[in-house]
Amino acid sequence: MKLKQRVVLLAILLVIFIFTKVFLIDNLDTSAANREDQRAFHRMMAGLRVELVPKLDHTLQSPWEIAAQWVVPREVYPEETPELGAIMHSMATKKIIKADVGYKGTQLKALLILEGGQKVVFKPKRYNRDYVVEGEPYAGYDRHNAEVAAFHLDRILGFRRAPLVVGRFVNLRTEIKPVATEQLLSTFLTVGNNTCFYGKCYYCRETEPACADGDTMEGSVTLWLPDVWPLQKHRHPWGRTYREGKLARWEYDESYCDAVKKTSPYDSGPRLLDIIDTAVFDYLIGNADRHHYESFQDDEGASMLILLDNAKSFGNPSLDERSILAPLYQCCIIRVSTWNRLNYLKNGVLKSALKSAMAHDPISPVLSEPHLDAVDQRLLSVLATVKQCTDQFGADTVLVEDRMPLSHL
């Protein structure tokens, strides 16, 4: 063989070797990432049932200090949380040392300060579990049990972007009124034999109070995020107009996502993928009311989209509001890790996991069976939507590898 032919042959072999090596490395990396996703799923399932226990055996820190140290730019709590049961137990049982109105927002809530100085938001029960909220998908009062269920779904999906929530029973006469501010106390009244209050908020009315069963009121408490992490509010790019006859641009412009991708903070960083994750989360819980969202302040788009205010969820198990998924089906991208987790949860696993996760909550059963069934059915719709995207654009375009470091420093 002539020298020239040998050189050409060696060059061809070298090219084949390089392409083969790159292909194998890519596949090995992908397989390793998928294996880690599977291991993370099994770890989540193993720690799913959180028993509310009264004490922390292995630390001198208070539960509030531990929860505060958990918070980092990309998660509210870590993957492994042996102290979670003790923190939630404290949220559900610690003495209330002050109660005030929750001024901000449209819905009734109270701001409580628990022993040790920890702030929590209390949302009262307004509906029985089997009550169906008719009308628009964002209609009705806040649902306290929805906050509890949404927190556990956040755990199951592996997002870890929702503040801790637990159910709690409070005695309005003995626990709240003696420590209530004048502003809150002035909104108390008696309806029949029941103690009630209507608080102060945009839609709060004396004619529409929340009433206890006698003096005992069921509700949810959400752990206040540490003050060292101030929040910044953003208008959701797929928010609704809430005006009859007036559509938002995303509701009629199929190319709307292209415009979003050109604006900050969606033109770079993780924020757009967080919006997609949140669309999946909101669709599963039936939340069509995320007109704004919060991130940590001065984050330049790097911190997570925090899953706050999930109470306009689980209103109607028969209503699957597909428009909630608009960010997903208009952008046709989703994190590989999210896609893997959703696939692990099909075939009834999601319903079973959610039911198990909430089993030890003080207000259990948190959801009715129709709502649990609805979550499973909605998961199938999410999977089908992603498949439509991959059929149209290919998996390499739709499934985005974006695993943000979540280390607790």
C-alpha positions in Angstrom: 0.0 0.0 0.0 1.3 3.4 -1.0 2.2 6.0 1.6 -0.6 8.3 0.5 -3.2 5.5 0.7 -2.0 4.7 4.2 -2.3 8.3 5.4 -5.8 8.5 4.0 -6.8 5.2 5.7 -5.3 6.3 9.0 -7.2 9.6 8.7 -10.5 7.8 8.1 -9.9 5.5 11.1 -9.0 8.5 13.3 -12.2 10.2 12.4 -14.2 7.1 13.0 -12.5 6.6 16.4 -13.2 10.2 17.4 -16.8 10.1 16.5 -17.2 6.7 18.2 -15.6 8.0 21.4 -17.7 11.1 21.5 -20.9 9.1 20.9 -20.0 6.6 23.6 -19.1 9.4 26.1 -22.3 11.2 25.4 -24.3 8.0 25.9 -22.4 7.2 29.0 -23.1 10.7 30.4 -26.7 10.4 29.5 -27.0 7.0 31.1 -25.2 8.1 34.2 -27.6 11.1 34.5 -30.6 8.9 34.0 -29.3 6.4 36.6 -28.9 9.3 39.1 -32.5 10.4 38.3 -33.7 6.9 39.1 -31.7 6.7 42.3 -33.1 10.1 43.3 -36.6 8.8 42.7 -36.0 5.8 44.9 -34.6 7.9 47.6 -37.6 10.2 47.5 -40.0 7.2 47.6 -38.1 5.7 50.6 -38.5 9.0 52.6 -42.0 9.7 51.4 -43.9 9.2 54.7 -43.1 12.0 57.1 -44.1 11.2 60.6 -44.6 14.3 62.8 -42.2 13.7 65.7 -41.8 16.0 68.7 -38.0 16.4 69.0 -34.6 16.6 67.3 -32.3 14.0 68.9 -29.1 14.8 67.1 -28.8 18.6 67.2 -29.0 21.5 69.6 -30.5 23.8 66.9 -34.1 24.8 67.0 -36.3 23.5 64.1 -36.6 27.0 62.8 -32.8 27.4 62.6 -32.5 24.1 60.7 -35.3 25.1 58.2 -33.7 28.5 57.6 -30.3 26.9 56.9 -31.9 24.7 54.3 -32.8 27.6 52.0 -30.4 28.2 49.1 -30.9 29.9 45.7 -32.2 26.7 44.0 -34.2 24.9 46.7 -36.1 25.5 49.9 -35.2 22.2 51.5 -32.7 19.5 50.6 -33.3 16.1 49.1 -32.7 14.3 52.4 -34.5 15.8 55.4 -34.4 13.6 58.5 -35.5 16.7 60.5 -38.5 17.4 58.4 -41.0 15.6 60.7 -39.8 17.5 63.7 -40.0 20.8 61.9 -43.6 20.1 60.7 -44.5 18.9 64.2 -43.4 22.2 65.6 -45.4 24.1 62.9 -48.5 22.1 63.9 -48.1 22.3 67.6 -45.9 25.2 68.9 -47.6 27.8 71.0 -48.9 30.9 69.1 -47.5 34.0 70.7 -48.9 36.6 68.3 -51.7 36.7 65.6 -52.2 39.4 63.1 -54.0 40.0 59.8 -52.4 39.0 56.6 -52.7 42.2 54.6 -51.2 41.3 51.3 -53.1 39.4 48.6 -56.8 38.9 47.7 -57.6 36.0 50.1 -58.2 35.6 53.8 -55.2 34.6 55.9 -53.6 35.3 59.2 -50.0 35.9 60.1 -49.0 33.9 63.2 -45.8 34.0 65.2 -45.0 30.7 66.9 -42.9 30.1 70.0 -39.3 30.7 69.1 -40.2 33.7 66.8 -41.0 31.8 63.7 -43.6 33.4 61.3 -46.2 31.2 59.5 -49.1 32.0 57.3 -52.4 30.4 58.5 -55.1 29.8 55.8 -58.5 28.7 57.2 -60.8 26.0 56.0 -63.5 27.3 53.8 -64.8 24.1 52.0 -65.4 20.4 52.9 -63.1 18.0 51.0 -65.8 16.8 48.6 -67.0 20.4 47.7 -66.6 21.1 44.0 -65.7 24.7 43.0 -67.7 25.6 39.9 -67.0 28.3 37.4 -63.7 29.7 36.2 -60.6 27.6 37.0 -59.5 30.3 39.4 -62.9 30.7 41.1 -63.7 30.3 44.8 -61.9 30.9 48.1 -58.4 29.6 48.8 -58.3 25.9 49.7 -56.1 25.3 52.8 -55.8 21.6 52.0 -54.5 22.5 48.6 -51.5 24.1 50.1 -50.7 20.9 52.0 -51.2 18.7 49.0 -49.1 21.0 46.7 -46.2 20.9 49.1 -46.1 17.2 49.1 -46.4 17.1 45.3 -43.4 19.4 45.2 -41.5 16.8 47.2 -42.6 14.0 44.9 -41.6 15.8 41.7 -38.2 16.6 43.2 -38.5 20.3 42.6 -38.1 21.3 46.3 -39.2 24.9 45.6 -42.3 25.1 47.8 -42.2 26.4 51.4 -43.0 23.8 54.1 -46.7 23.4 54.8 -48.6 21.3 57.3 -52.2 21.1 58.5 -53.1 22.5 61.9 -56.2 22.8 64.2 -56.3 26.0 66.2 -58.7 27.1 69.0 -59.7 30.7 68.0 -61.0 31.5 71.5 -58.0 30.2 73.6 -55.1 30.3 71.1 -55.7 33.3 68.8 -57.9 35.9 70.4 -55.7 36.4 73.6 -52.7 37.1 71.4 -54.4 38.8 68.4 -53.7 42.4 67.3 -56.5 44.9 67.4 -56.7 44.8 63.6 -57.3 41.1 63.6 -59.5 41.1 66.7 -61.8 43.6 65.2 -62.7 41.2 62.5 -64.0 38.4 64.9 -67.7 37.7 65.1 -70.0 34.9 66.2 -72.2 33.0 63.7 -74.6 30.7 65.5 -72.4 28.8 68.0 -69.3 29.2 65.8 -66.4 31.7 66.2 -65.5 33.4 62.9 -63.2 36.0 61.5 -62.9 37.8 58.1 -59.5 39.4 58.4 -58.2 42.1 56.0 -57.5 41.5 52.3 -58.8 42.6 48.9 -61.8 40.3 48.9 -62.3 40.0 52.7 -65.9 40.9 53.7 -67.7 40.8 57.0 -70.5 39.0 55.2 -68.1 36.2 54.1 -66.2 35.2 57.3 -64.3 31.9 57.8 -65.9 30.0 60.7 -64.6 27.4 63.1 -66.5 24.4 64.2 -67.4 25.9 67.6 -64.1 27.4 68.5 -61.8 24.9 66.7 -60.7 25.9 63.2 -58.9 23.7 60.7 -56.3 25.3 58.5 -52.9 25.1 57.0 -49.7 26.8 58.1 -46.9 27.7 55.7 -43.4 28.4 57.0 -42.3 31.9 56.3 -39.0 32.0 54.3 -36.0 33.5 56.2 -35.8 37.3 56.0 -32.2 37.0 54.8 -33.8 35.8 51.5 -36.0 38.8 50.4 -38.4 38.0 47.6 -38.9 39.7 44.3 -42.3 39.6 42.5 -42.5 39.0 38.8 -45.5 39.1 36.4 -45.9 35.6 34.9 -45.4 35.7 31.2 -48.3 33.3 30.7 -50.6 35.2 33.2 -54.3 35.7 32.5 -56.0 39.1 32.0 -58.9 38.2 34.3 -61.1 40.4 32.1 -64.0 38.9 30.2 -63.5 39.3 26.4 -59.8 40.3 26.7 -57.3 37.6 25.9 -53.6 37.7 26.9 -51.2 37.5 24.0 -50.2 33.9 24.7 -53.9 32.9 24.3 -54.0 33.8 20.6 -50.3 33.9 19.5 -48.9 30.4 18.9 -45.4 31.9 18.4 -45.6 33.7 21.8 -42.8 31.6 23.3 -40.3 32.9 20.7 -41.0 36.4 22.0 -40.6 35.3 25.6 -37.2 33.7 24.8 -35.9 37.1 23.7 -36.7 38.9 27.0 -34.8 38.8 30.3 -34.7 36.6 32.4 -36.0 34.0 30.0 -33.3 34.5 27.3 -30.7 32.7 29.4 -30.3 30.8 32.7 -32.8 28.4 34.2 -35.9 30.6 34.5 -37.8 29.5 31.4 -37.3 25.9 32.3 -38.6 26.7 35.8 -41.7 28.2 34.1 -42.2 24.9 32.3 -41.8 22.9 35.5 -44.3 25.2 37.2 -46.8 24.7 34.3 -46.6 21.0 34.8 -46.9 21.4 38.6 -49.9 23.8 38.3 -51.7 21.6 35.7 -51.4 18.6 38.0 -53.0 20.5 40.9 -55.4 22.4 38.8 -54.0 25.9 39.6 -54.9 28.4 36.9 -54.2 31.4 39.1 -50.4 32.0 38.9 -50.5 35.5 37.5 -47.3 36.4 39.3 -44.5 34.5 40.8 -41.6 35.1 43.3 -37.9 34.5 43.1 -35.1 35.7 45.4 -34.2 39.3 45.1 -31.4 40.5 42.8 -30.9 37.0 41.4 -30.4 38.0 37.8 -32.6 35.0 36.8 -30.4 32.5 38.5 -32.6 31.5 41.5 -35.6 29.3 41.4 -39.2 30.2 40.7 -40.6 29.7 44.2 -43.8 27.8 44.4 -45.8 30.1 46.7 -49.5 30.5 47.0 -50.9 27.2 45.7 -54.3 27.5 47.4 -56.4 28.0 44.2 -55.9 24.3 43.4 -57.9 21.1 43.7 -61.1 23.0 43.2 -62.8 20.8 40.6 -61.5 17.3 39.9 -63.5 17.1 36.7 -61.9 20.2 35.2 -58.6 19.7 33.3 -57.6 23.3 32.3 -55.3 22.6 29.4 -54.3 26.3 29.0 -52.2 25.9 32.2 -49.8 23.8 30.1 -49.4 26.6 27.5 -45.7 27.2 28.4 -45.0 23.6 27.8 -46.8 23.1 24.5 -45.9 26.5 23.1 -42.2 26.3 23.9 -41.9 22.5 23.6 -39.0 22.1 26.0 -38.7 20.4 29.3 -35.9 19.3 31.6 -34.7 15.7 31.2 -34.8 15.3 34.9 -38.4 16.4 35.1 -39.3 14.2 32.1 -37.7 11.2 33.8 -39.5 11.9 37.1 -42.9 12.2 35.4 -42.4 8.8 33.7 -41.4 7.1 37.0 -44.8 8.4 38.4 -47.1 7.0 35.8 -49.3 3.9 36.1 -50.8 5.0 39.4 -47.6 5.6 41.2 -48.2 9.4 41.6 -51.6 8.9 43.2 -50.2 6.3 45.6 -47.2 8.4 46.4 -49.2 11.5 47.1 -51.7 9.6 49.3 -48.8 8.1 51.3 -46.9 11.4 51.6 -50.0 13.1 53.2 -51.1 10.2 55.4 -49.5 11.6 58.6 -50.7 15.2 58.2 -52.9 16.4 61.1 -55.8 17.2 58.7 -55.6 13.9 56.8 -57.3 12.8 54.6 -56.0 15.9 52.8 -57.7 15.2 49.4 -60.8 13.4 48.3 -60.4 10.3 46.1 -61.7 12.2 42.9 -58.9 14.7 43.3 -56.2 12.0 43.7 -57.6 10.3 40.6 -57.5 13.6 38.7 -53.8 14.1 39.4 -53.1 10.7 37.9 -55.2 11.4 34.8 -53.6 14.8 34.3 -50.1 13.2 34.4 -51.1 11.2 31.3 -52.0 14.5 29.6 -48.6 16.0 30.4 -46.8 13.0 29.1 -48.9 13.0 25.9 -48.1 16.7 25.4 -44.4 16.1 25.7 -44.7 13.2 23.2 -46.4 15.5 20.7 -43.5 17.9 21.0 -40.9 15.1 20.6 -42.8 13.7 17.6 -42.7 17.2 16.0 -39.3 18.5 16.9 -37.3 15.5 18.1 -36.3 14.4 21.6 -32.9 16.1 21.3 -34.6 19.5 20.9 -37.4 19.0 23.4 -35.6 17.3 26.3 -33.1 19.8 27.8 -30.3 18.7 30.1 -30.2 21.3 32.8 -29.1 20.1 36.2 -28.4 23.0 38.5 -26.1 22.5 41.4 -28.1 22.5 44.6 -25.3 22.3 47.2 -25.9 23.6 50.7 -22.8 25.7 51.5 
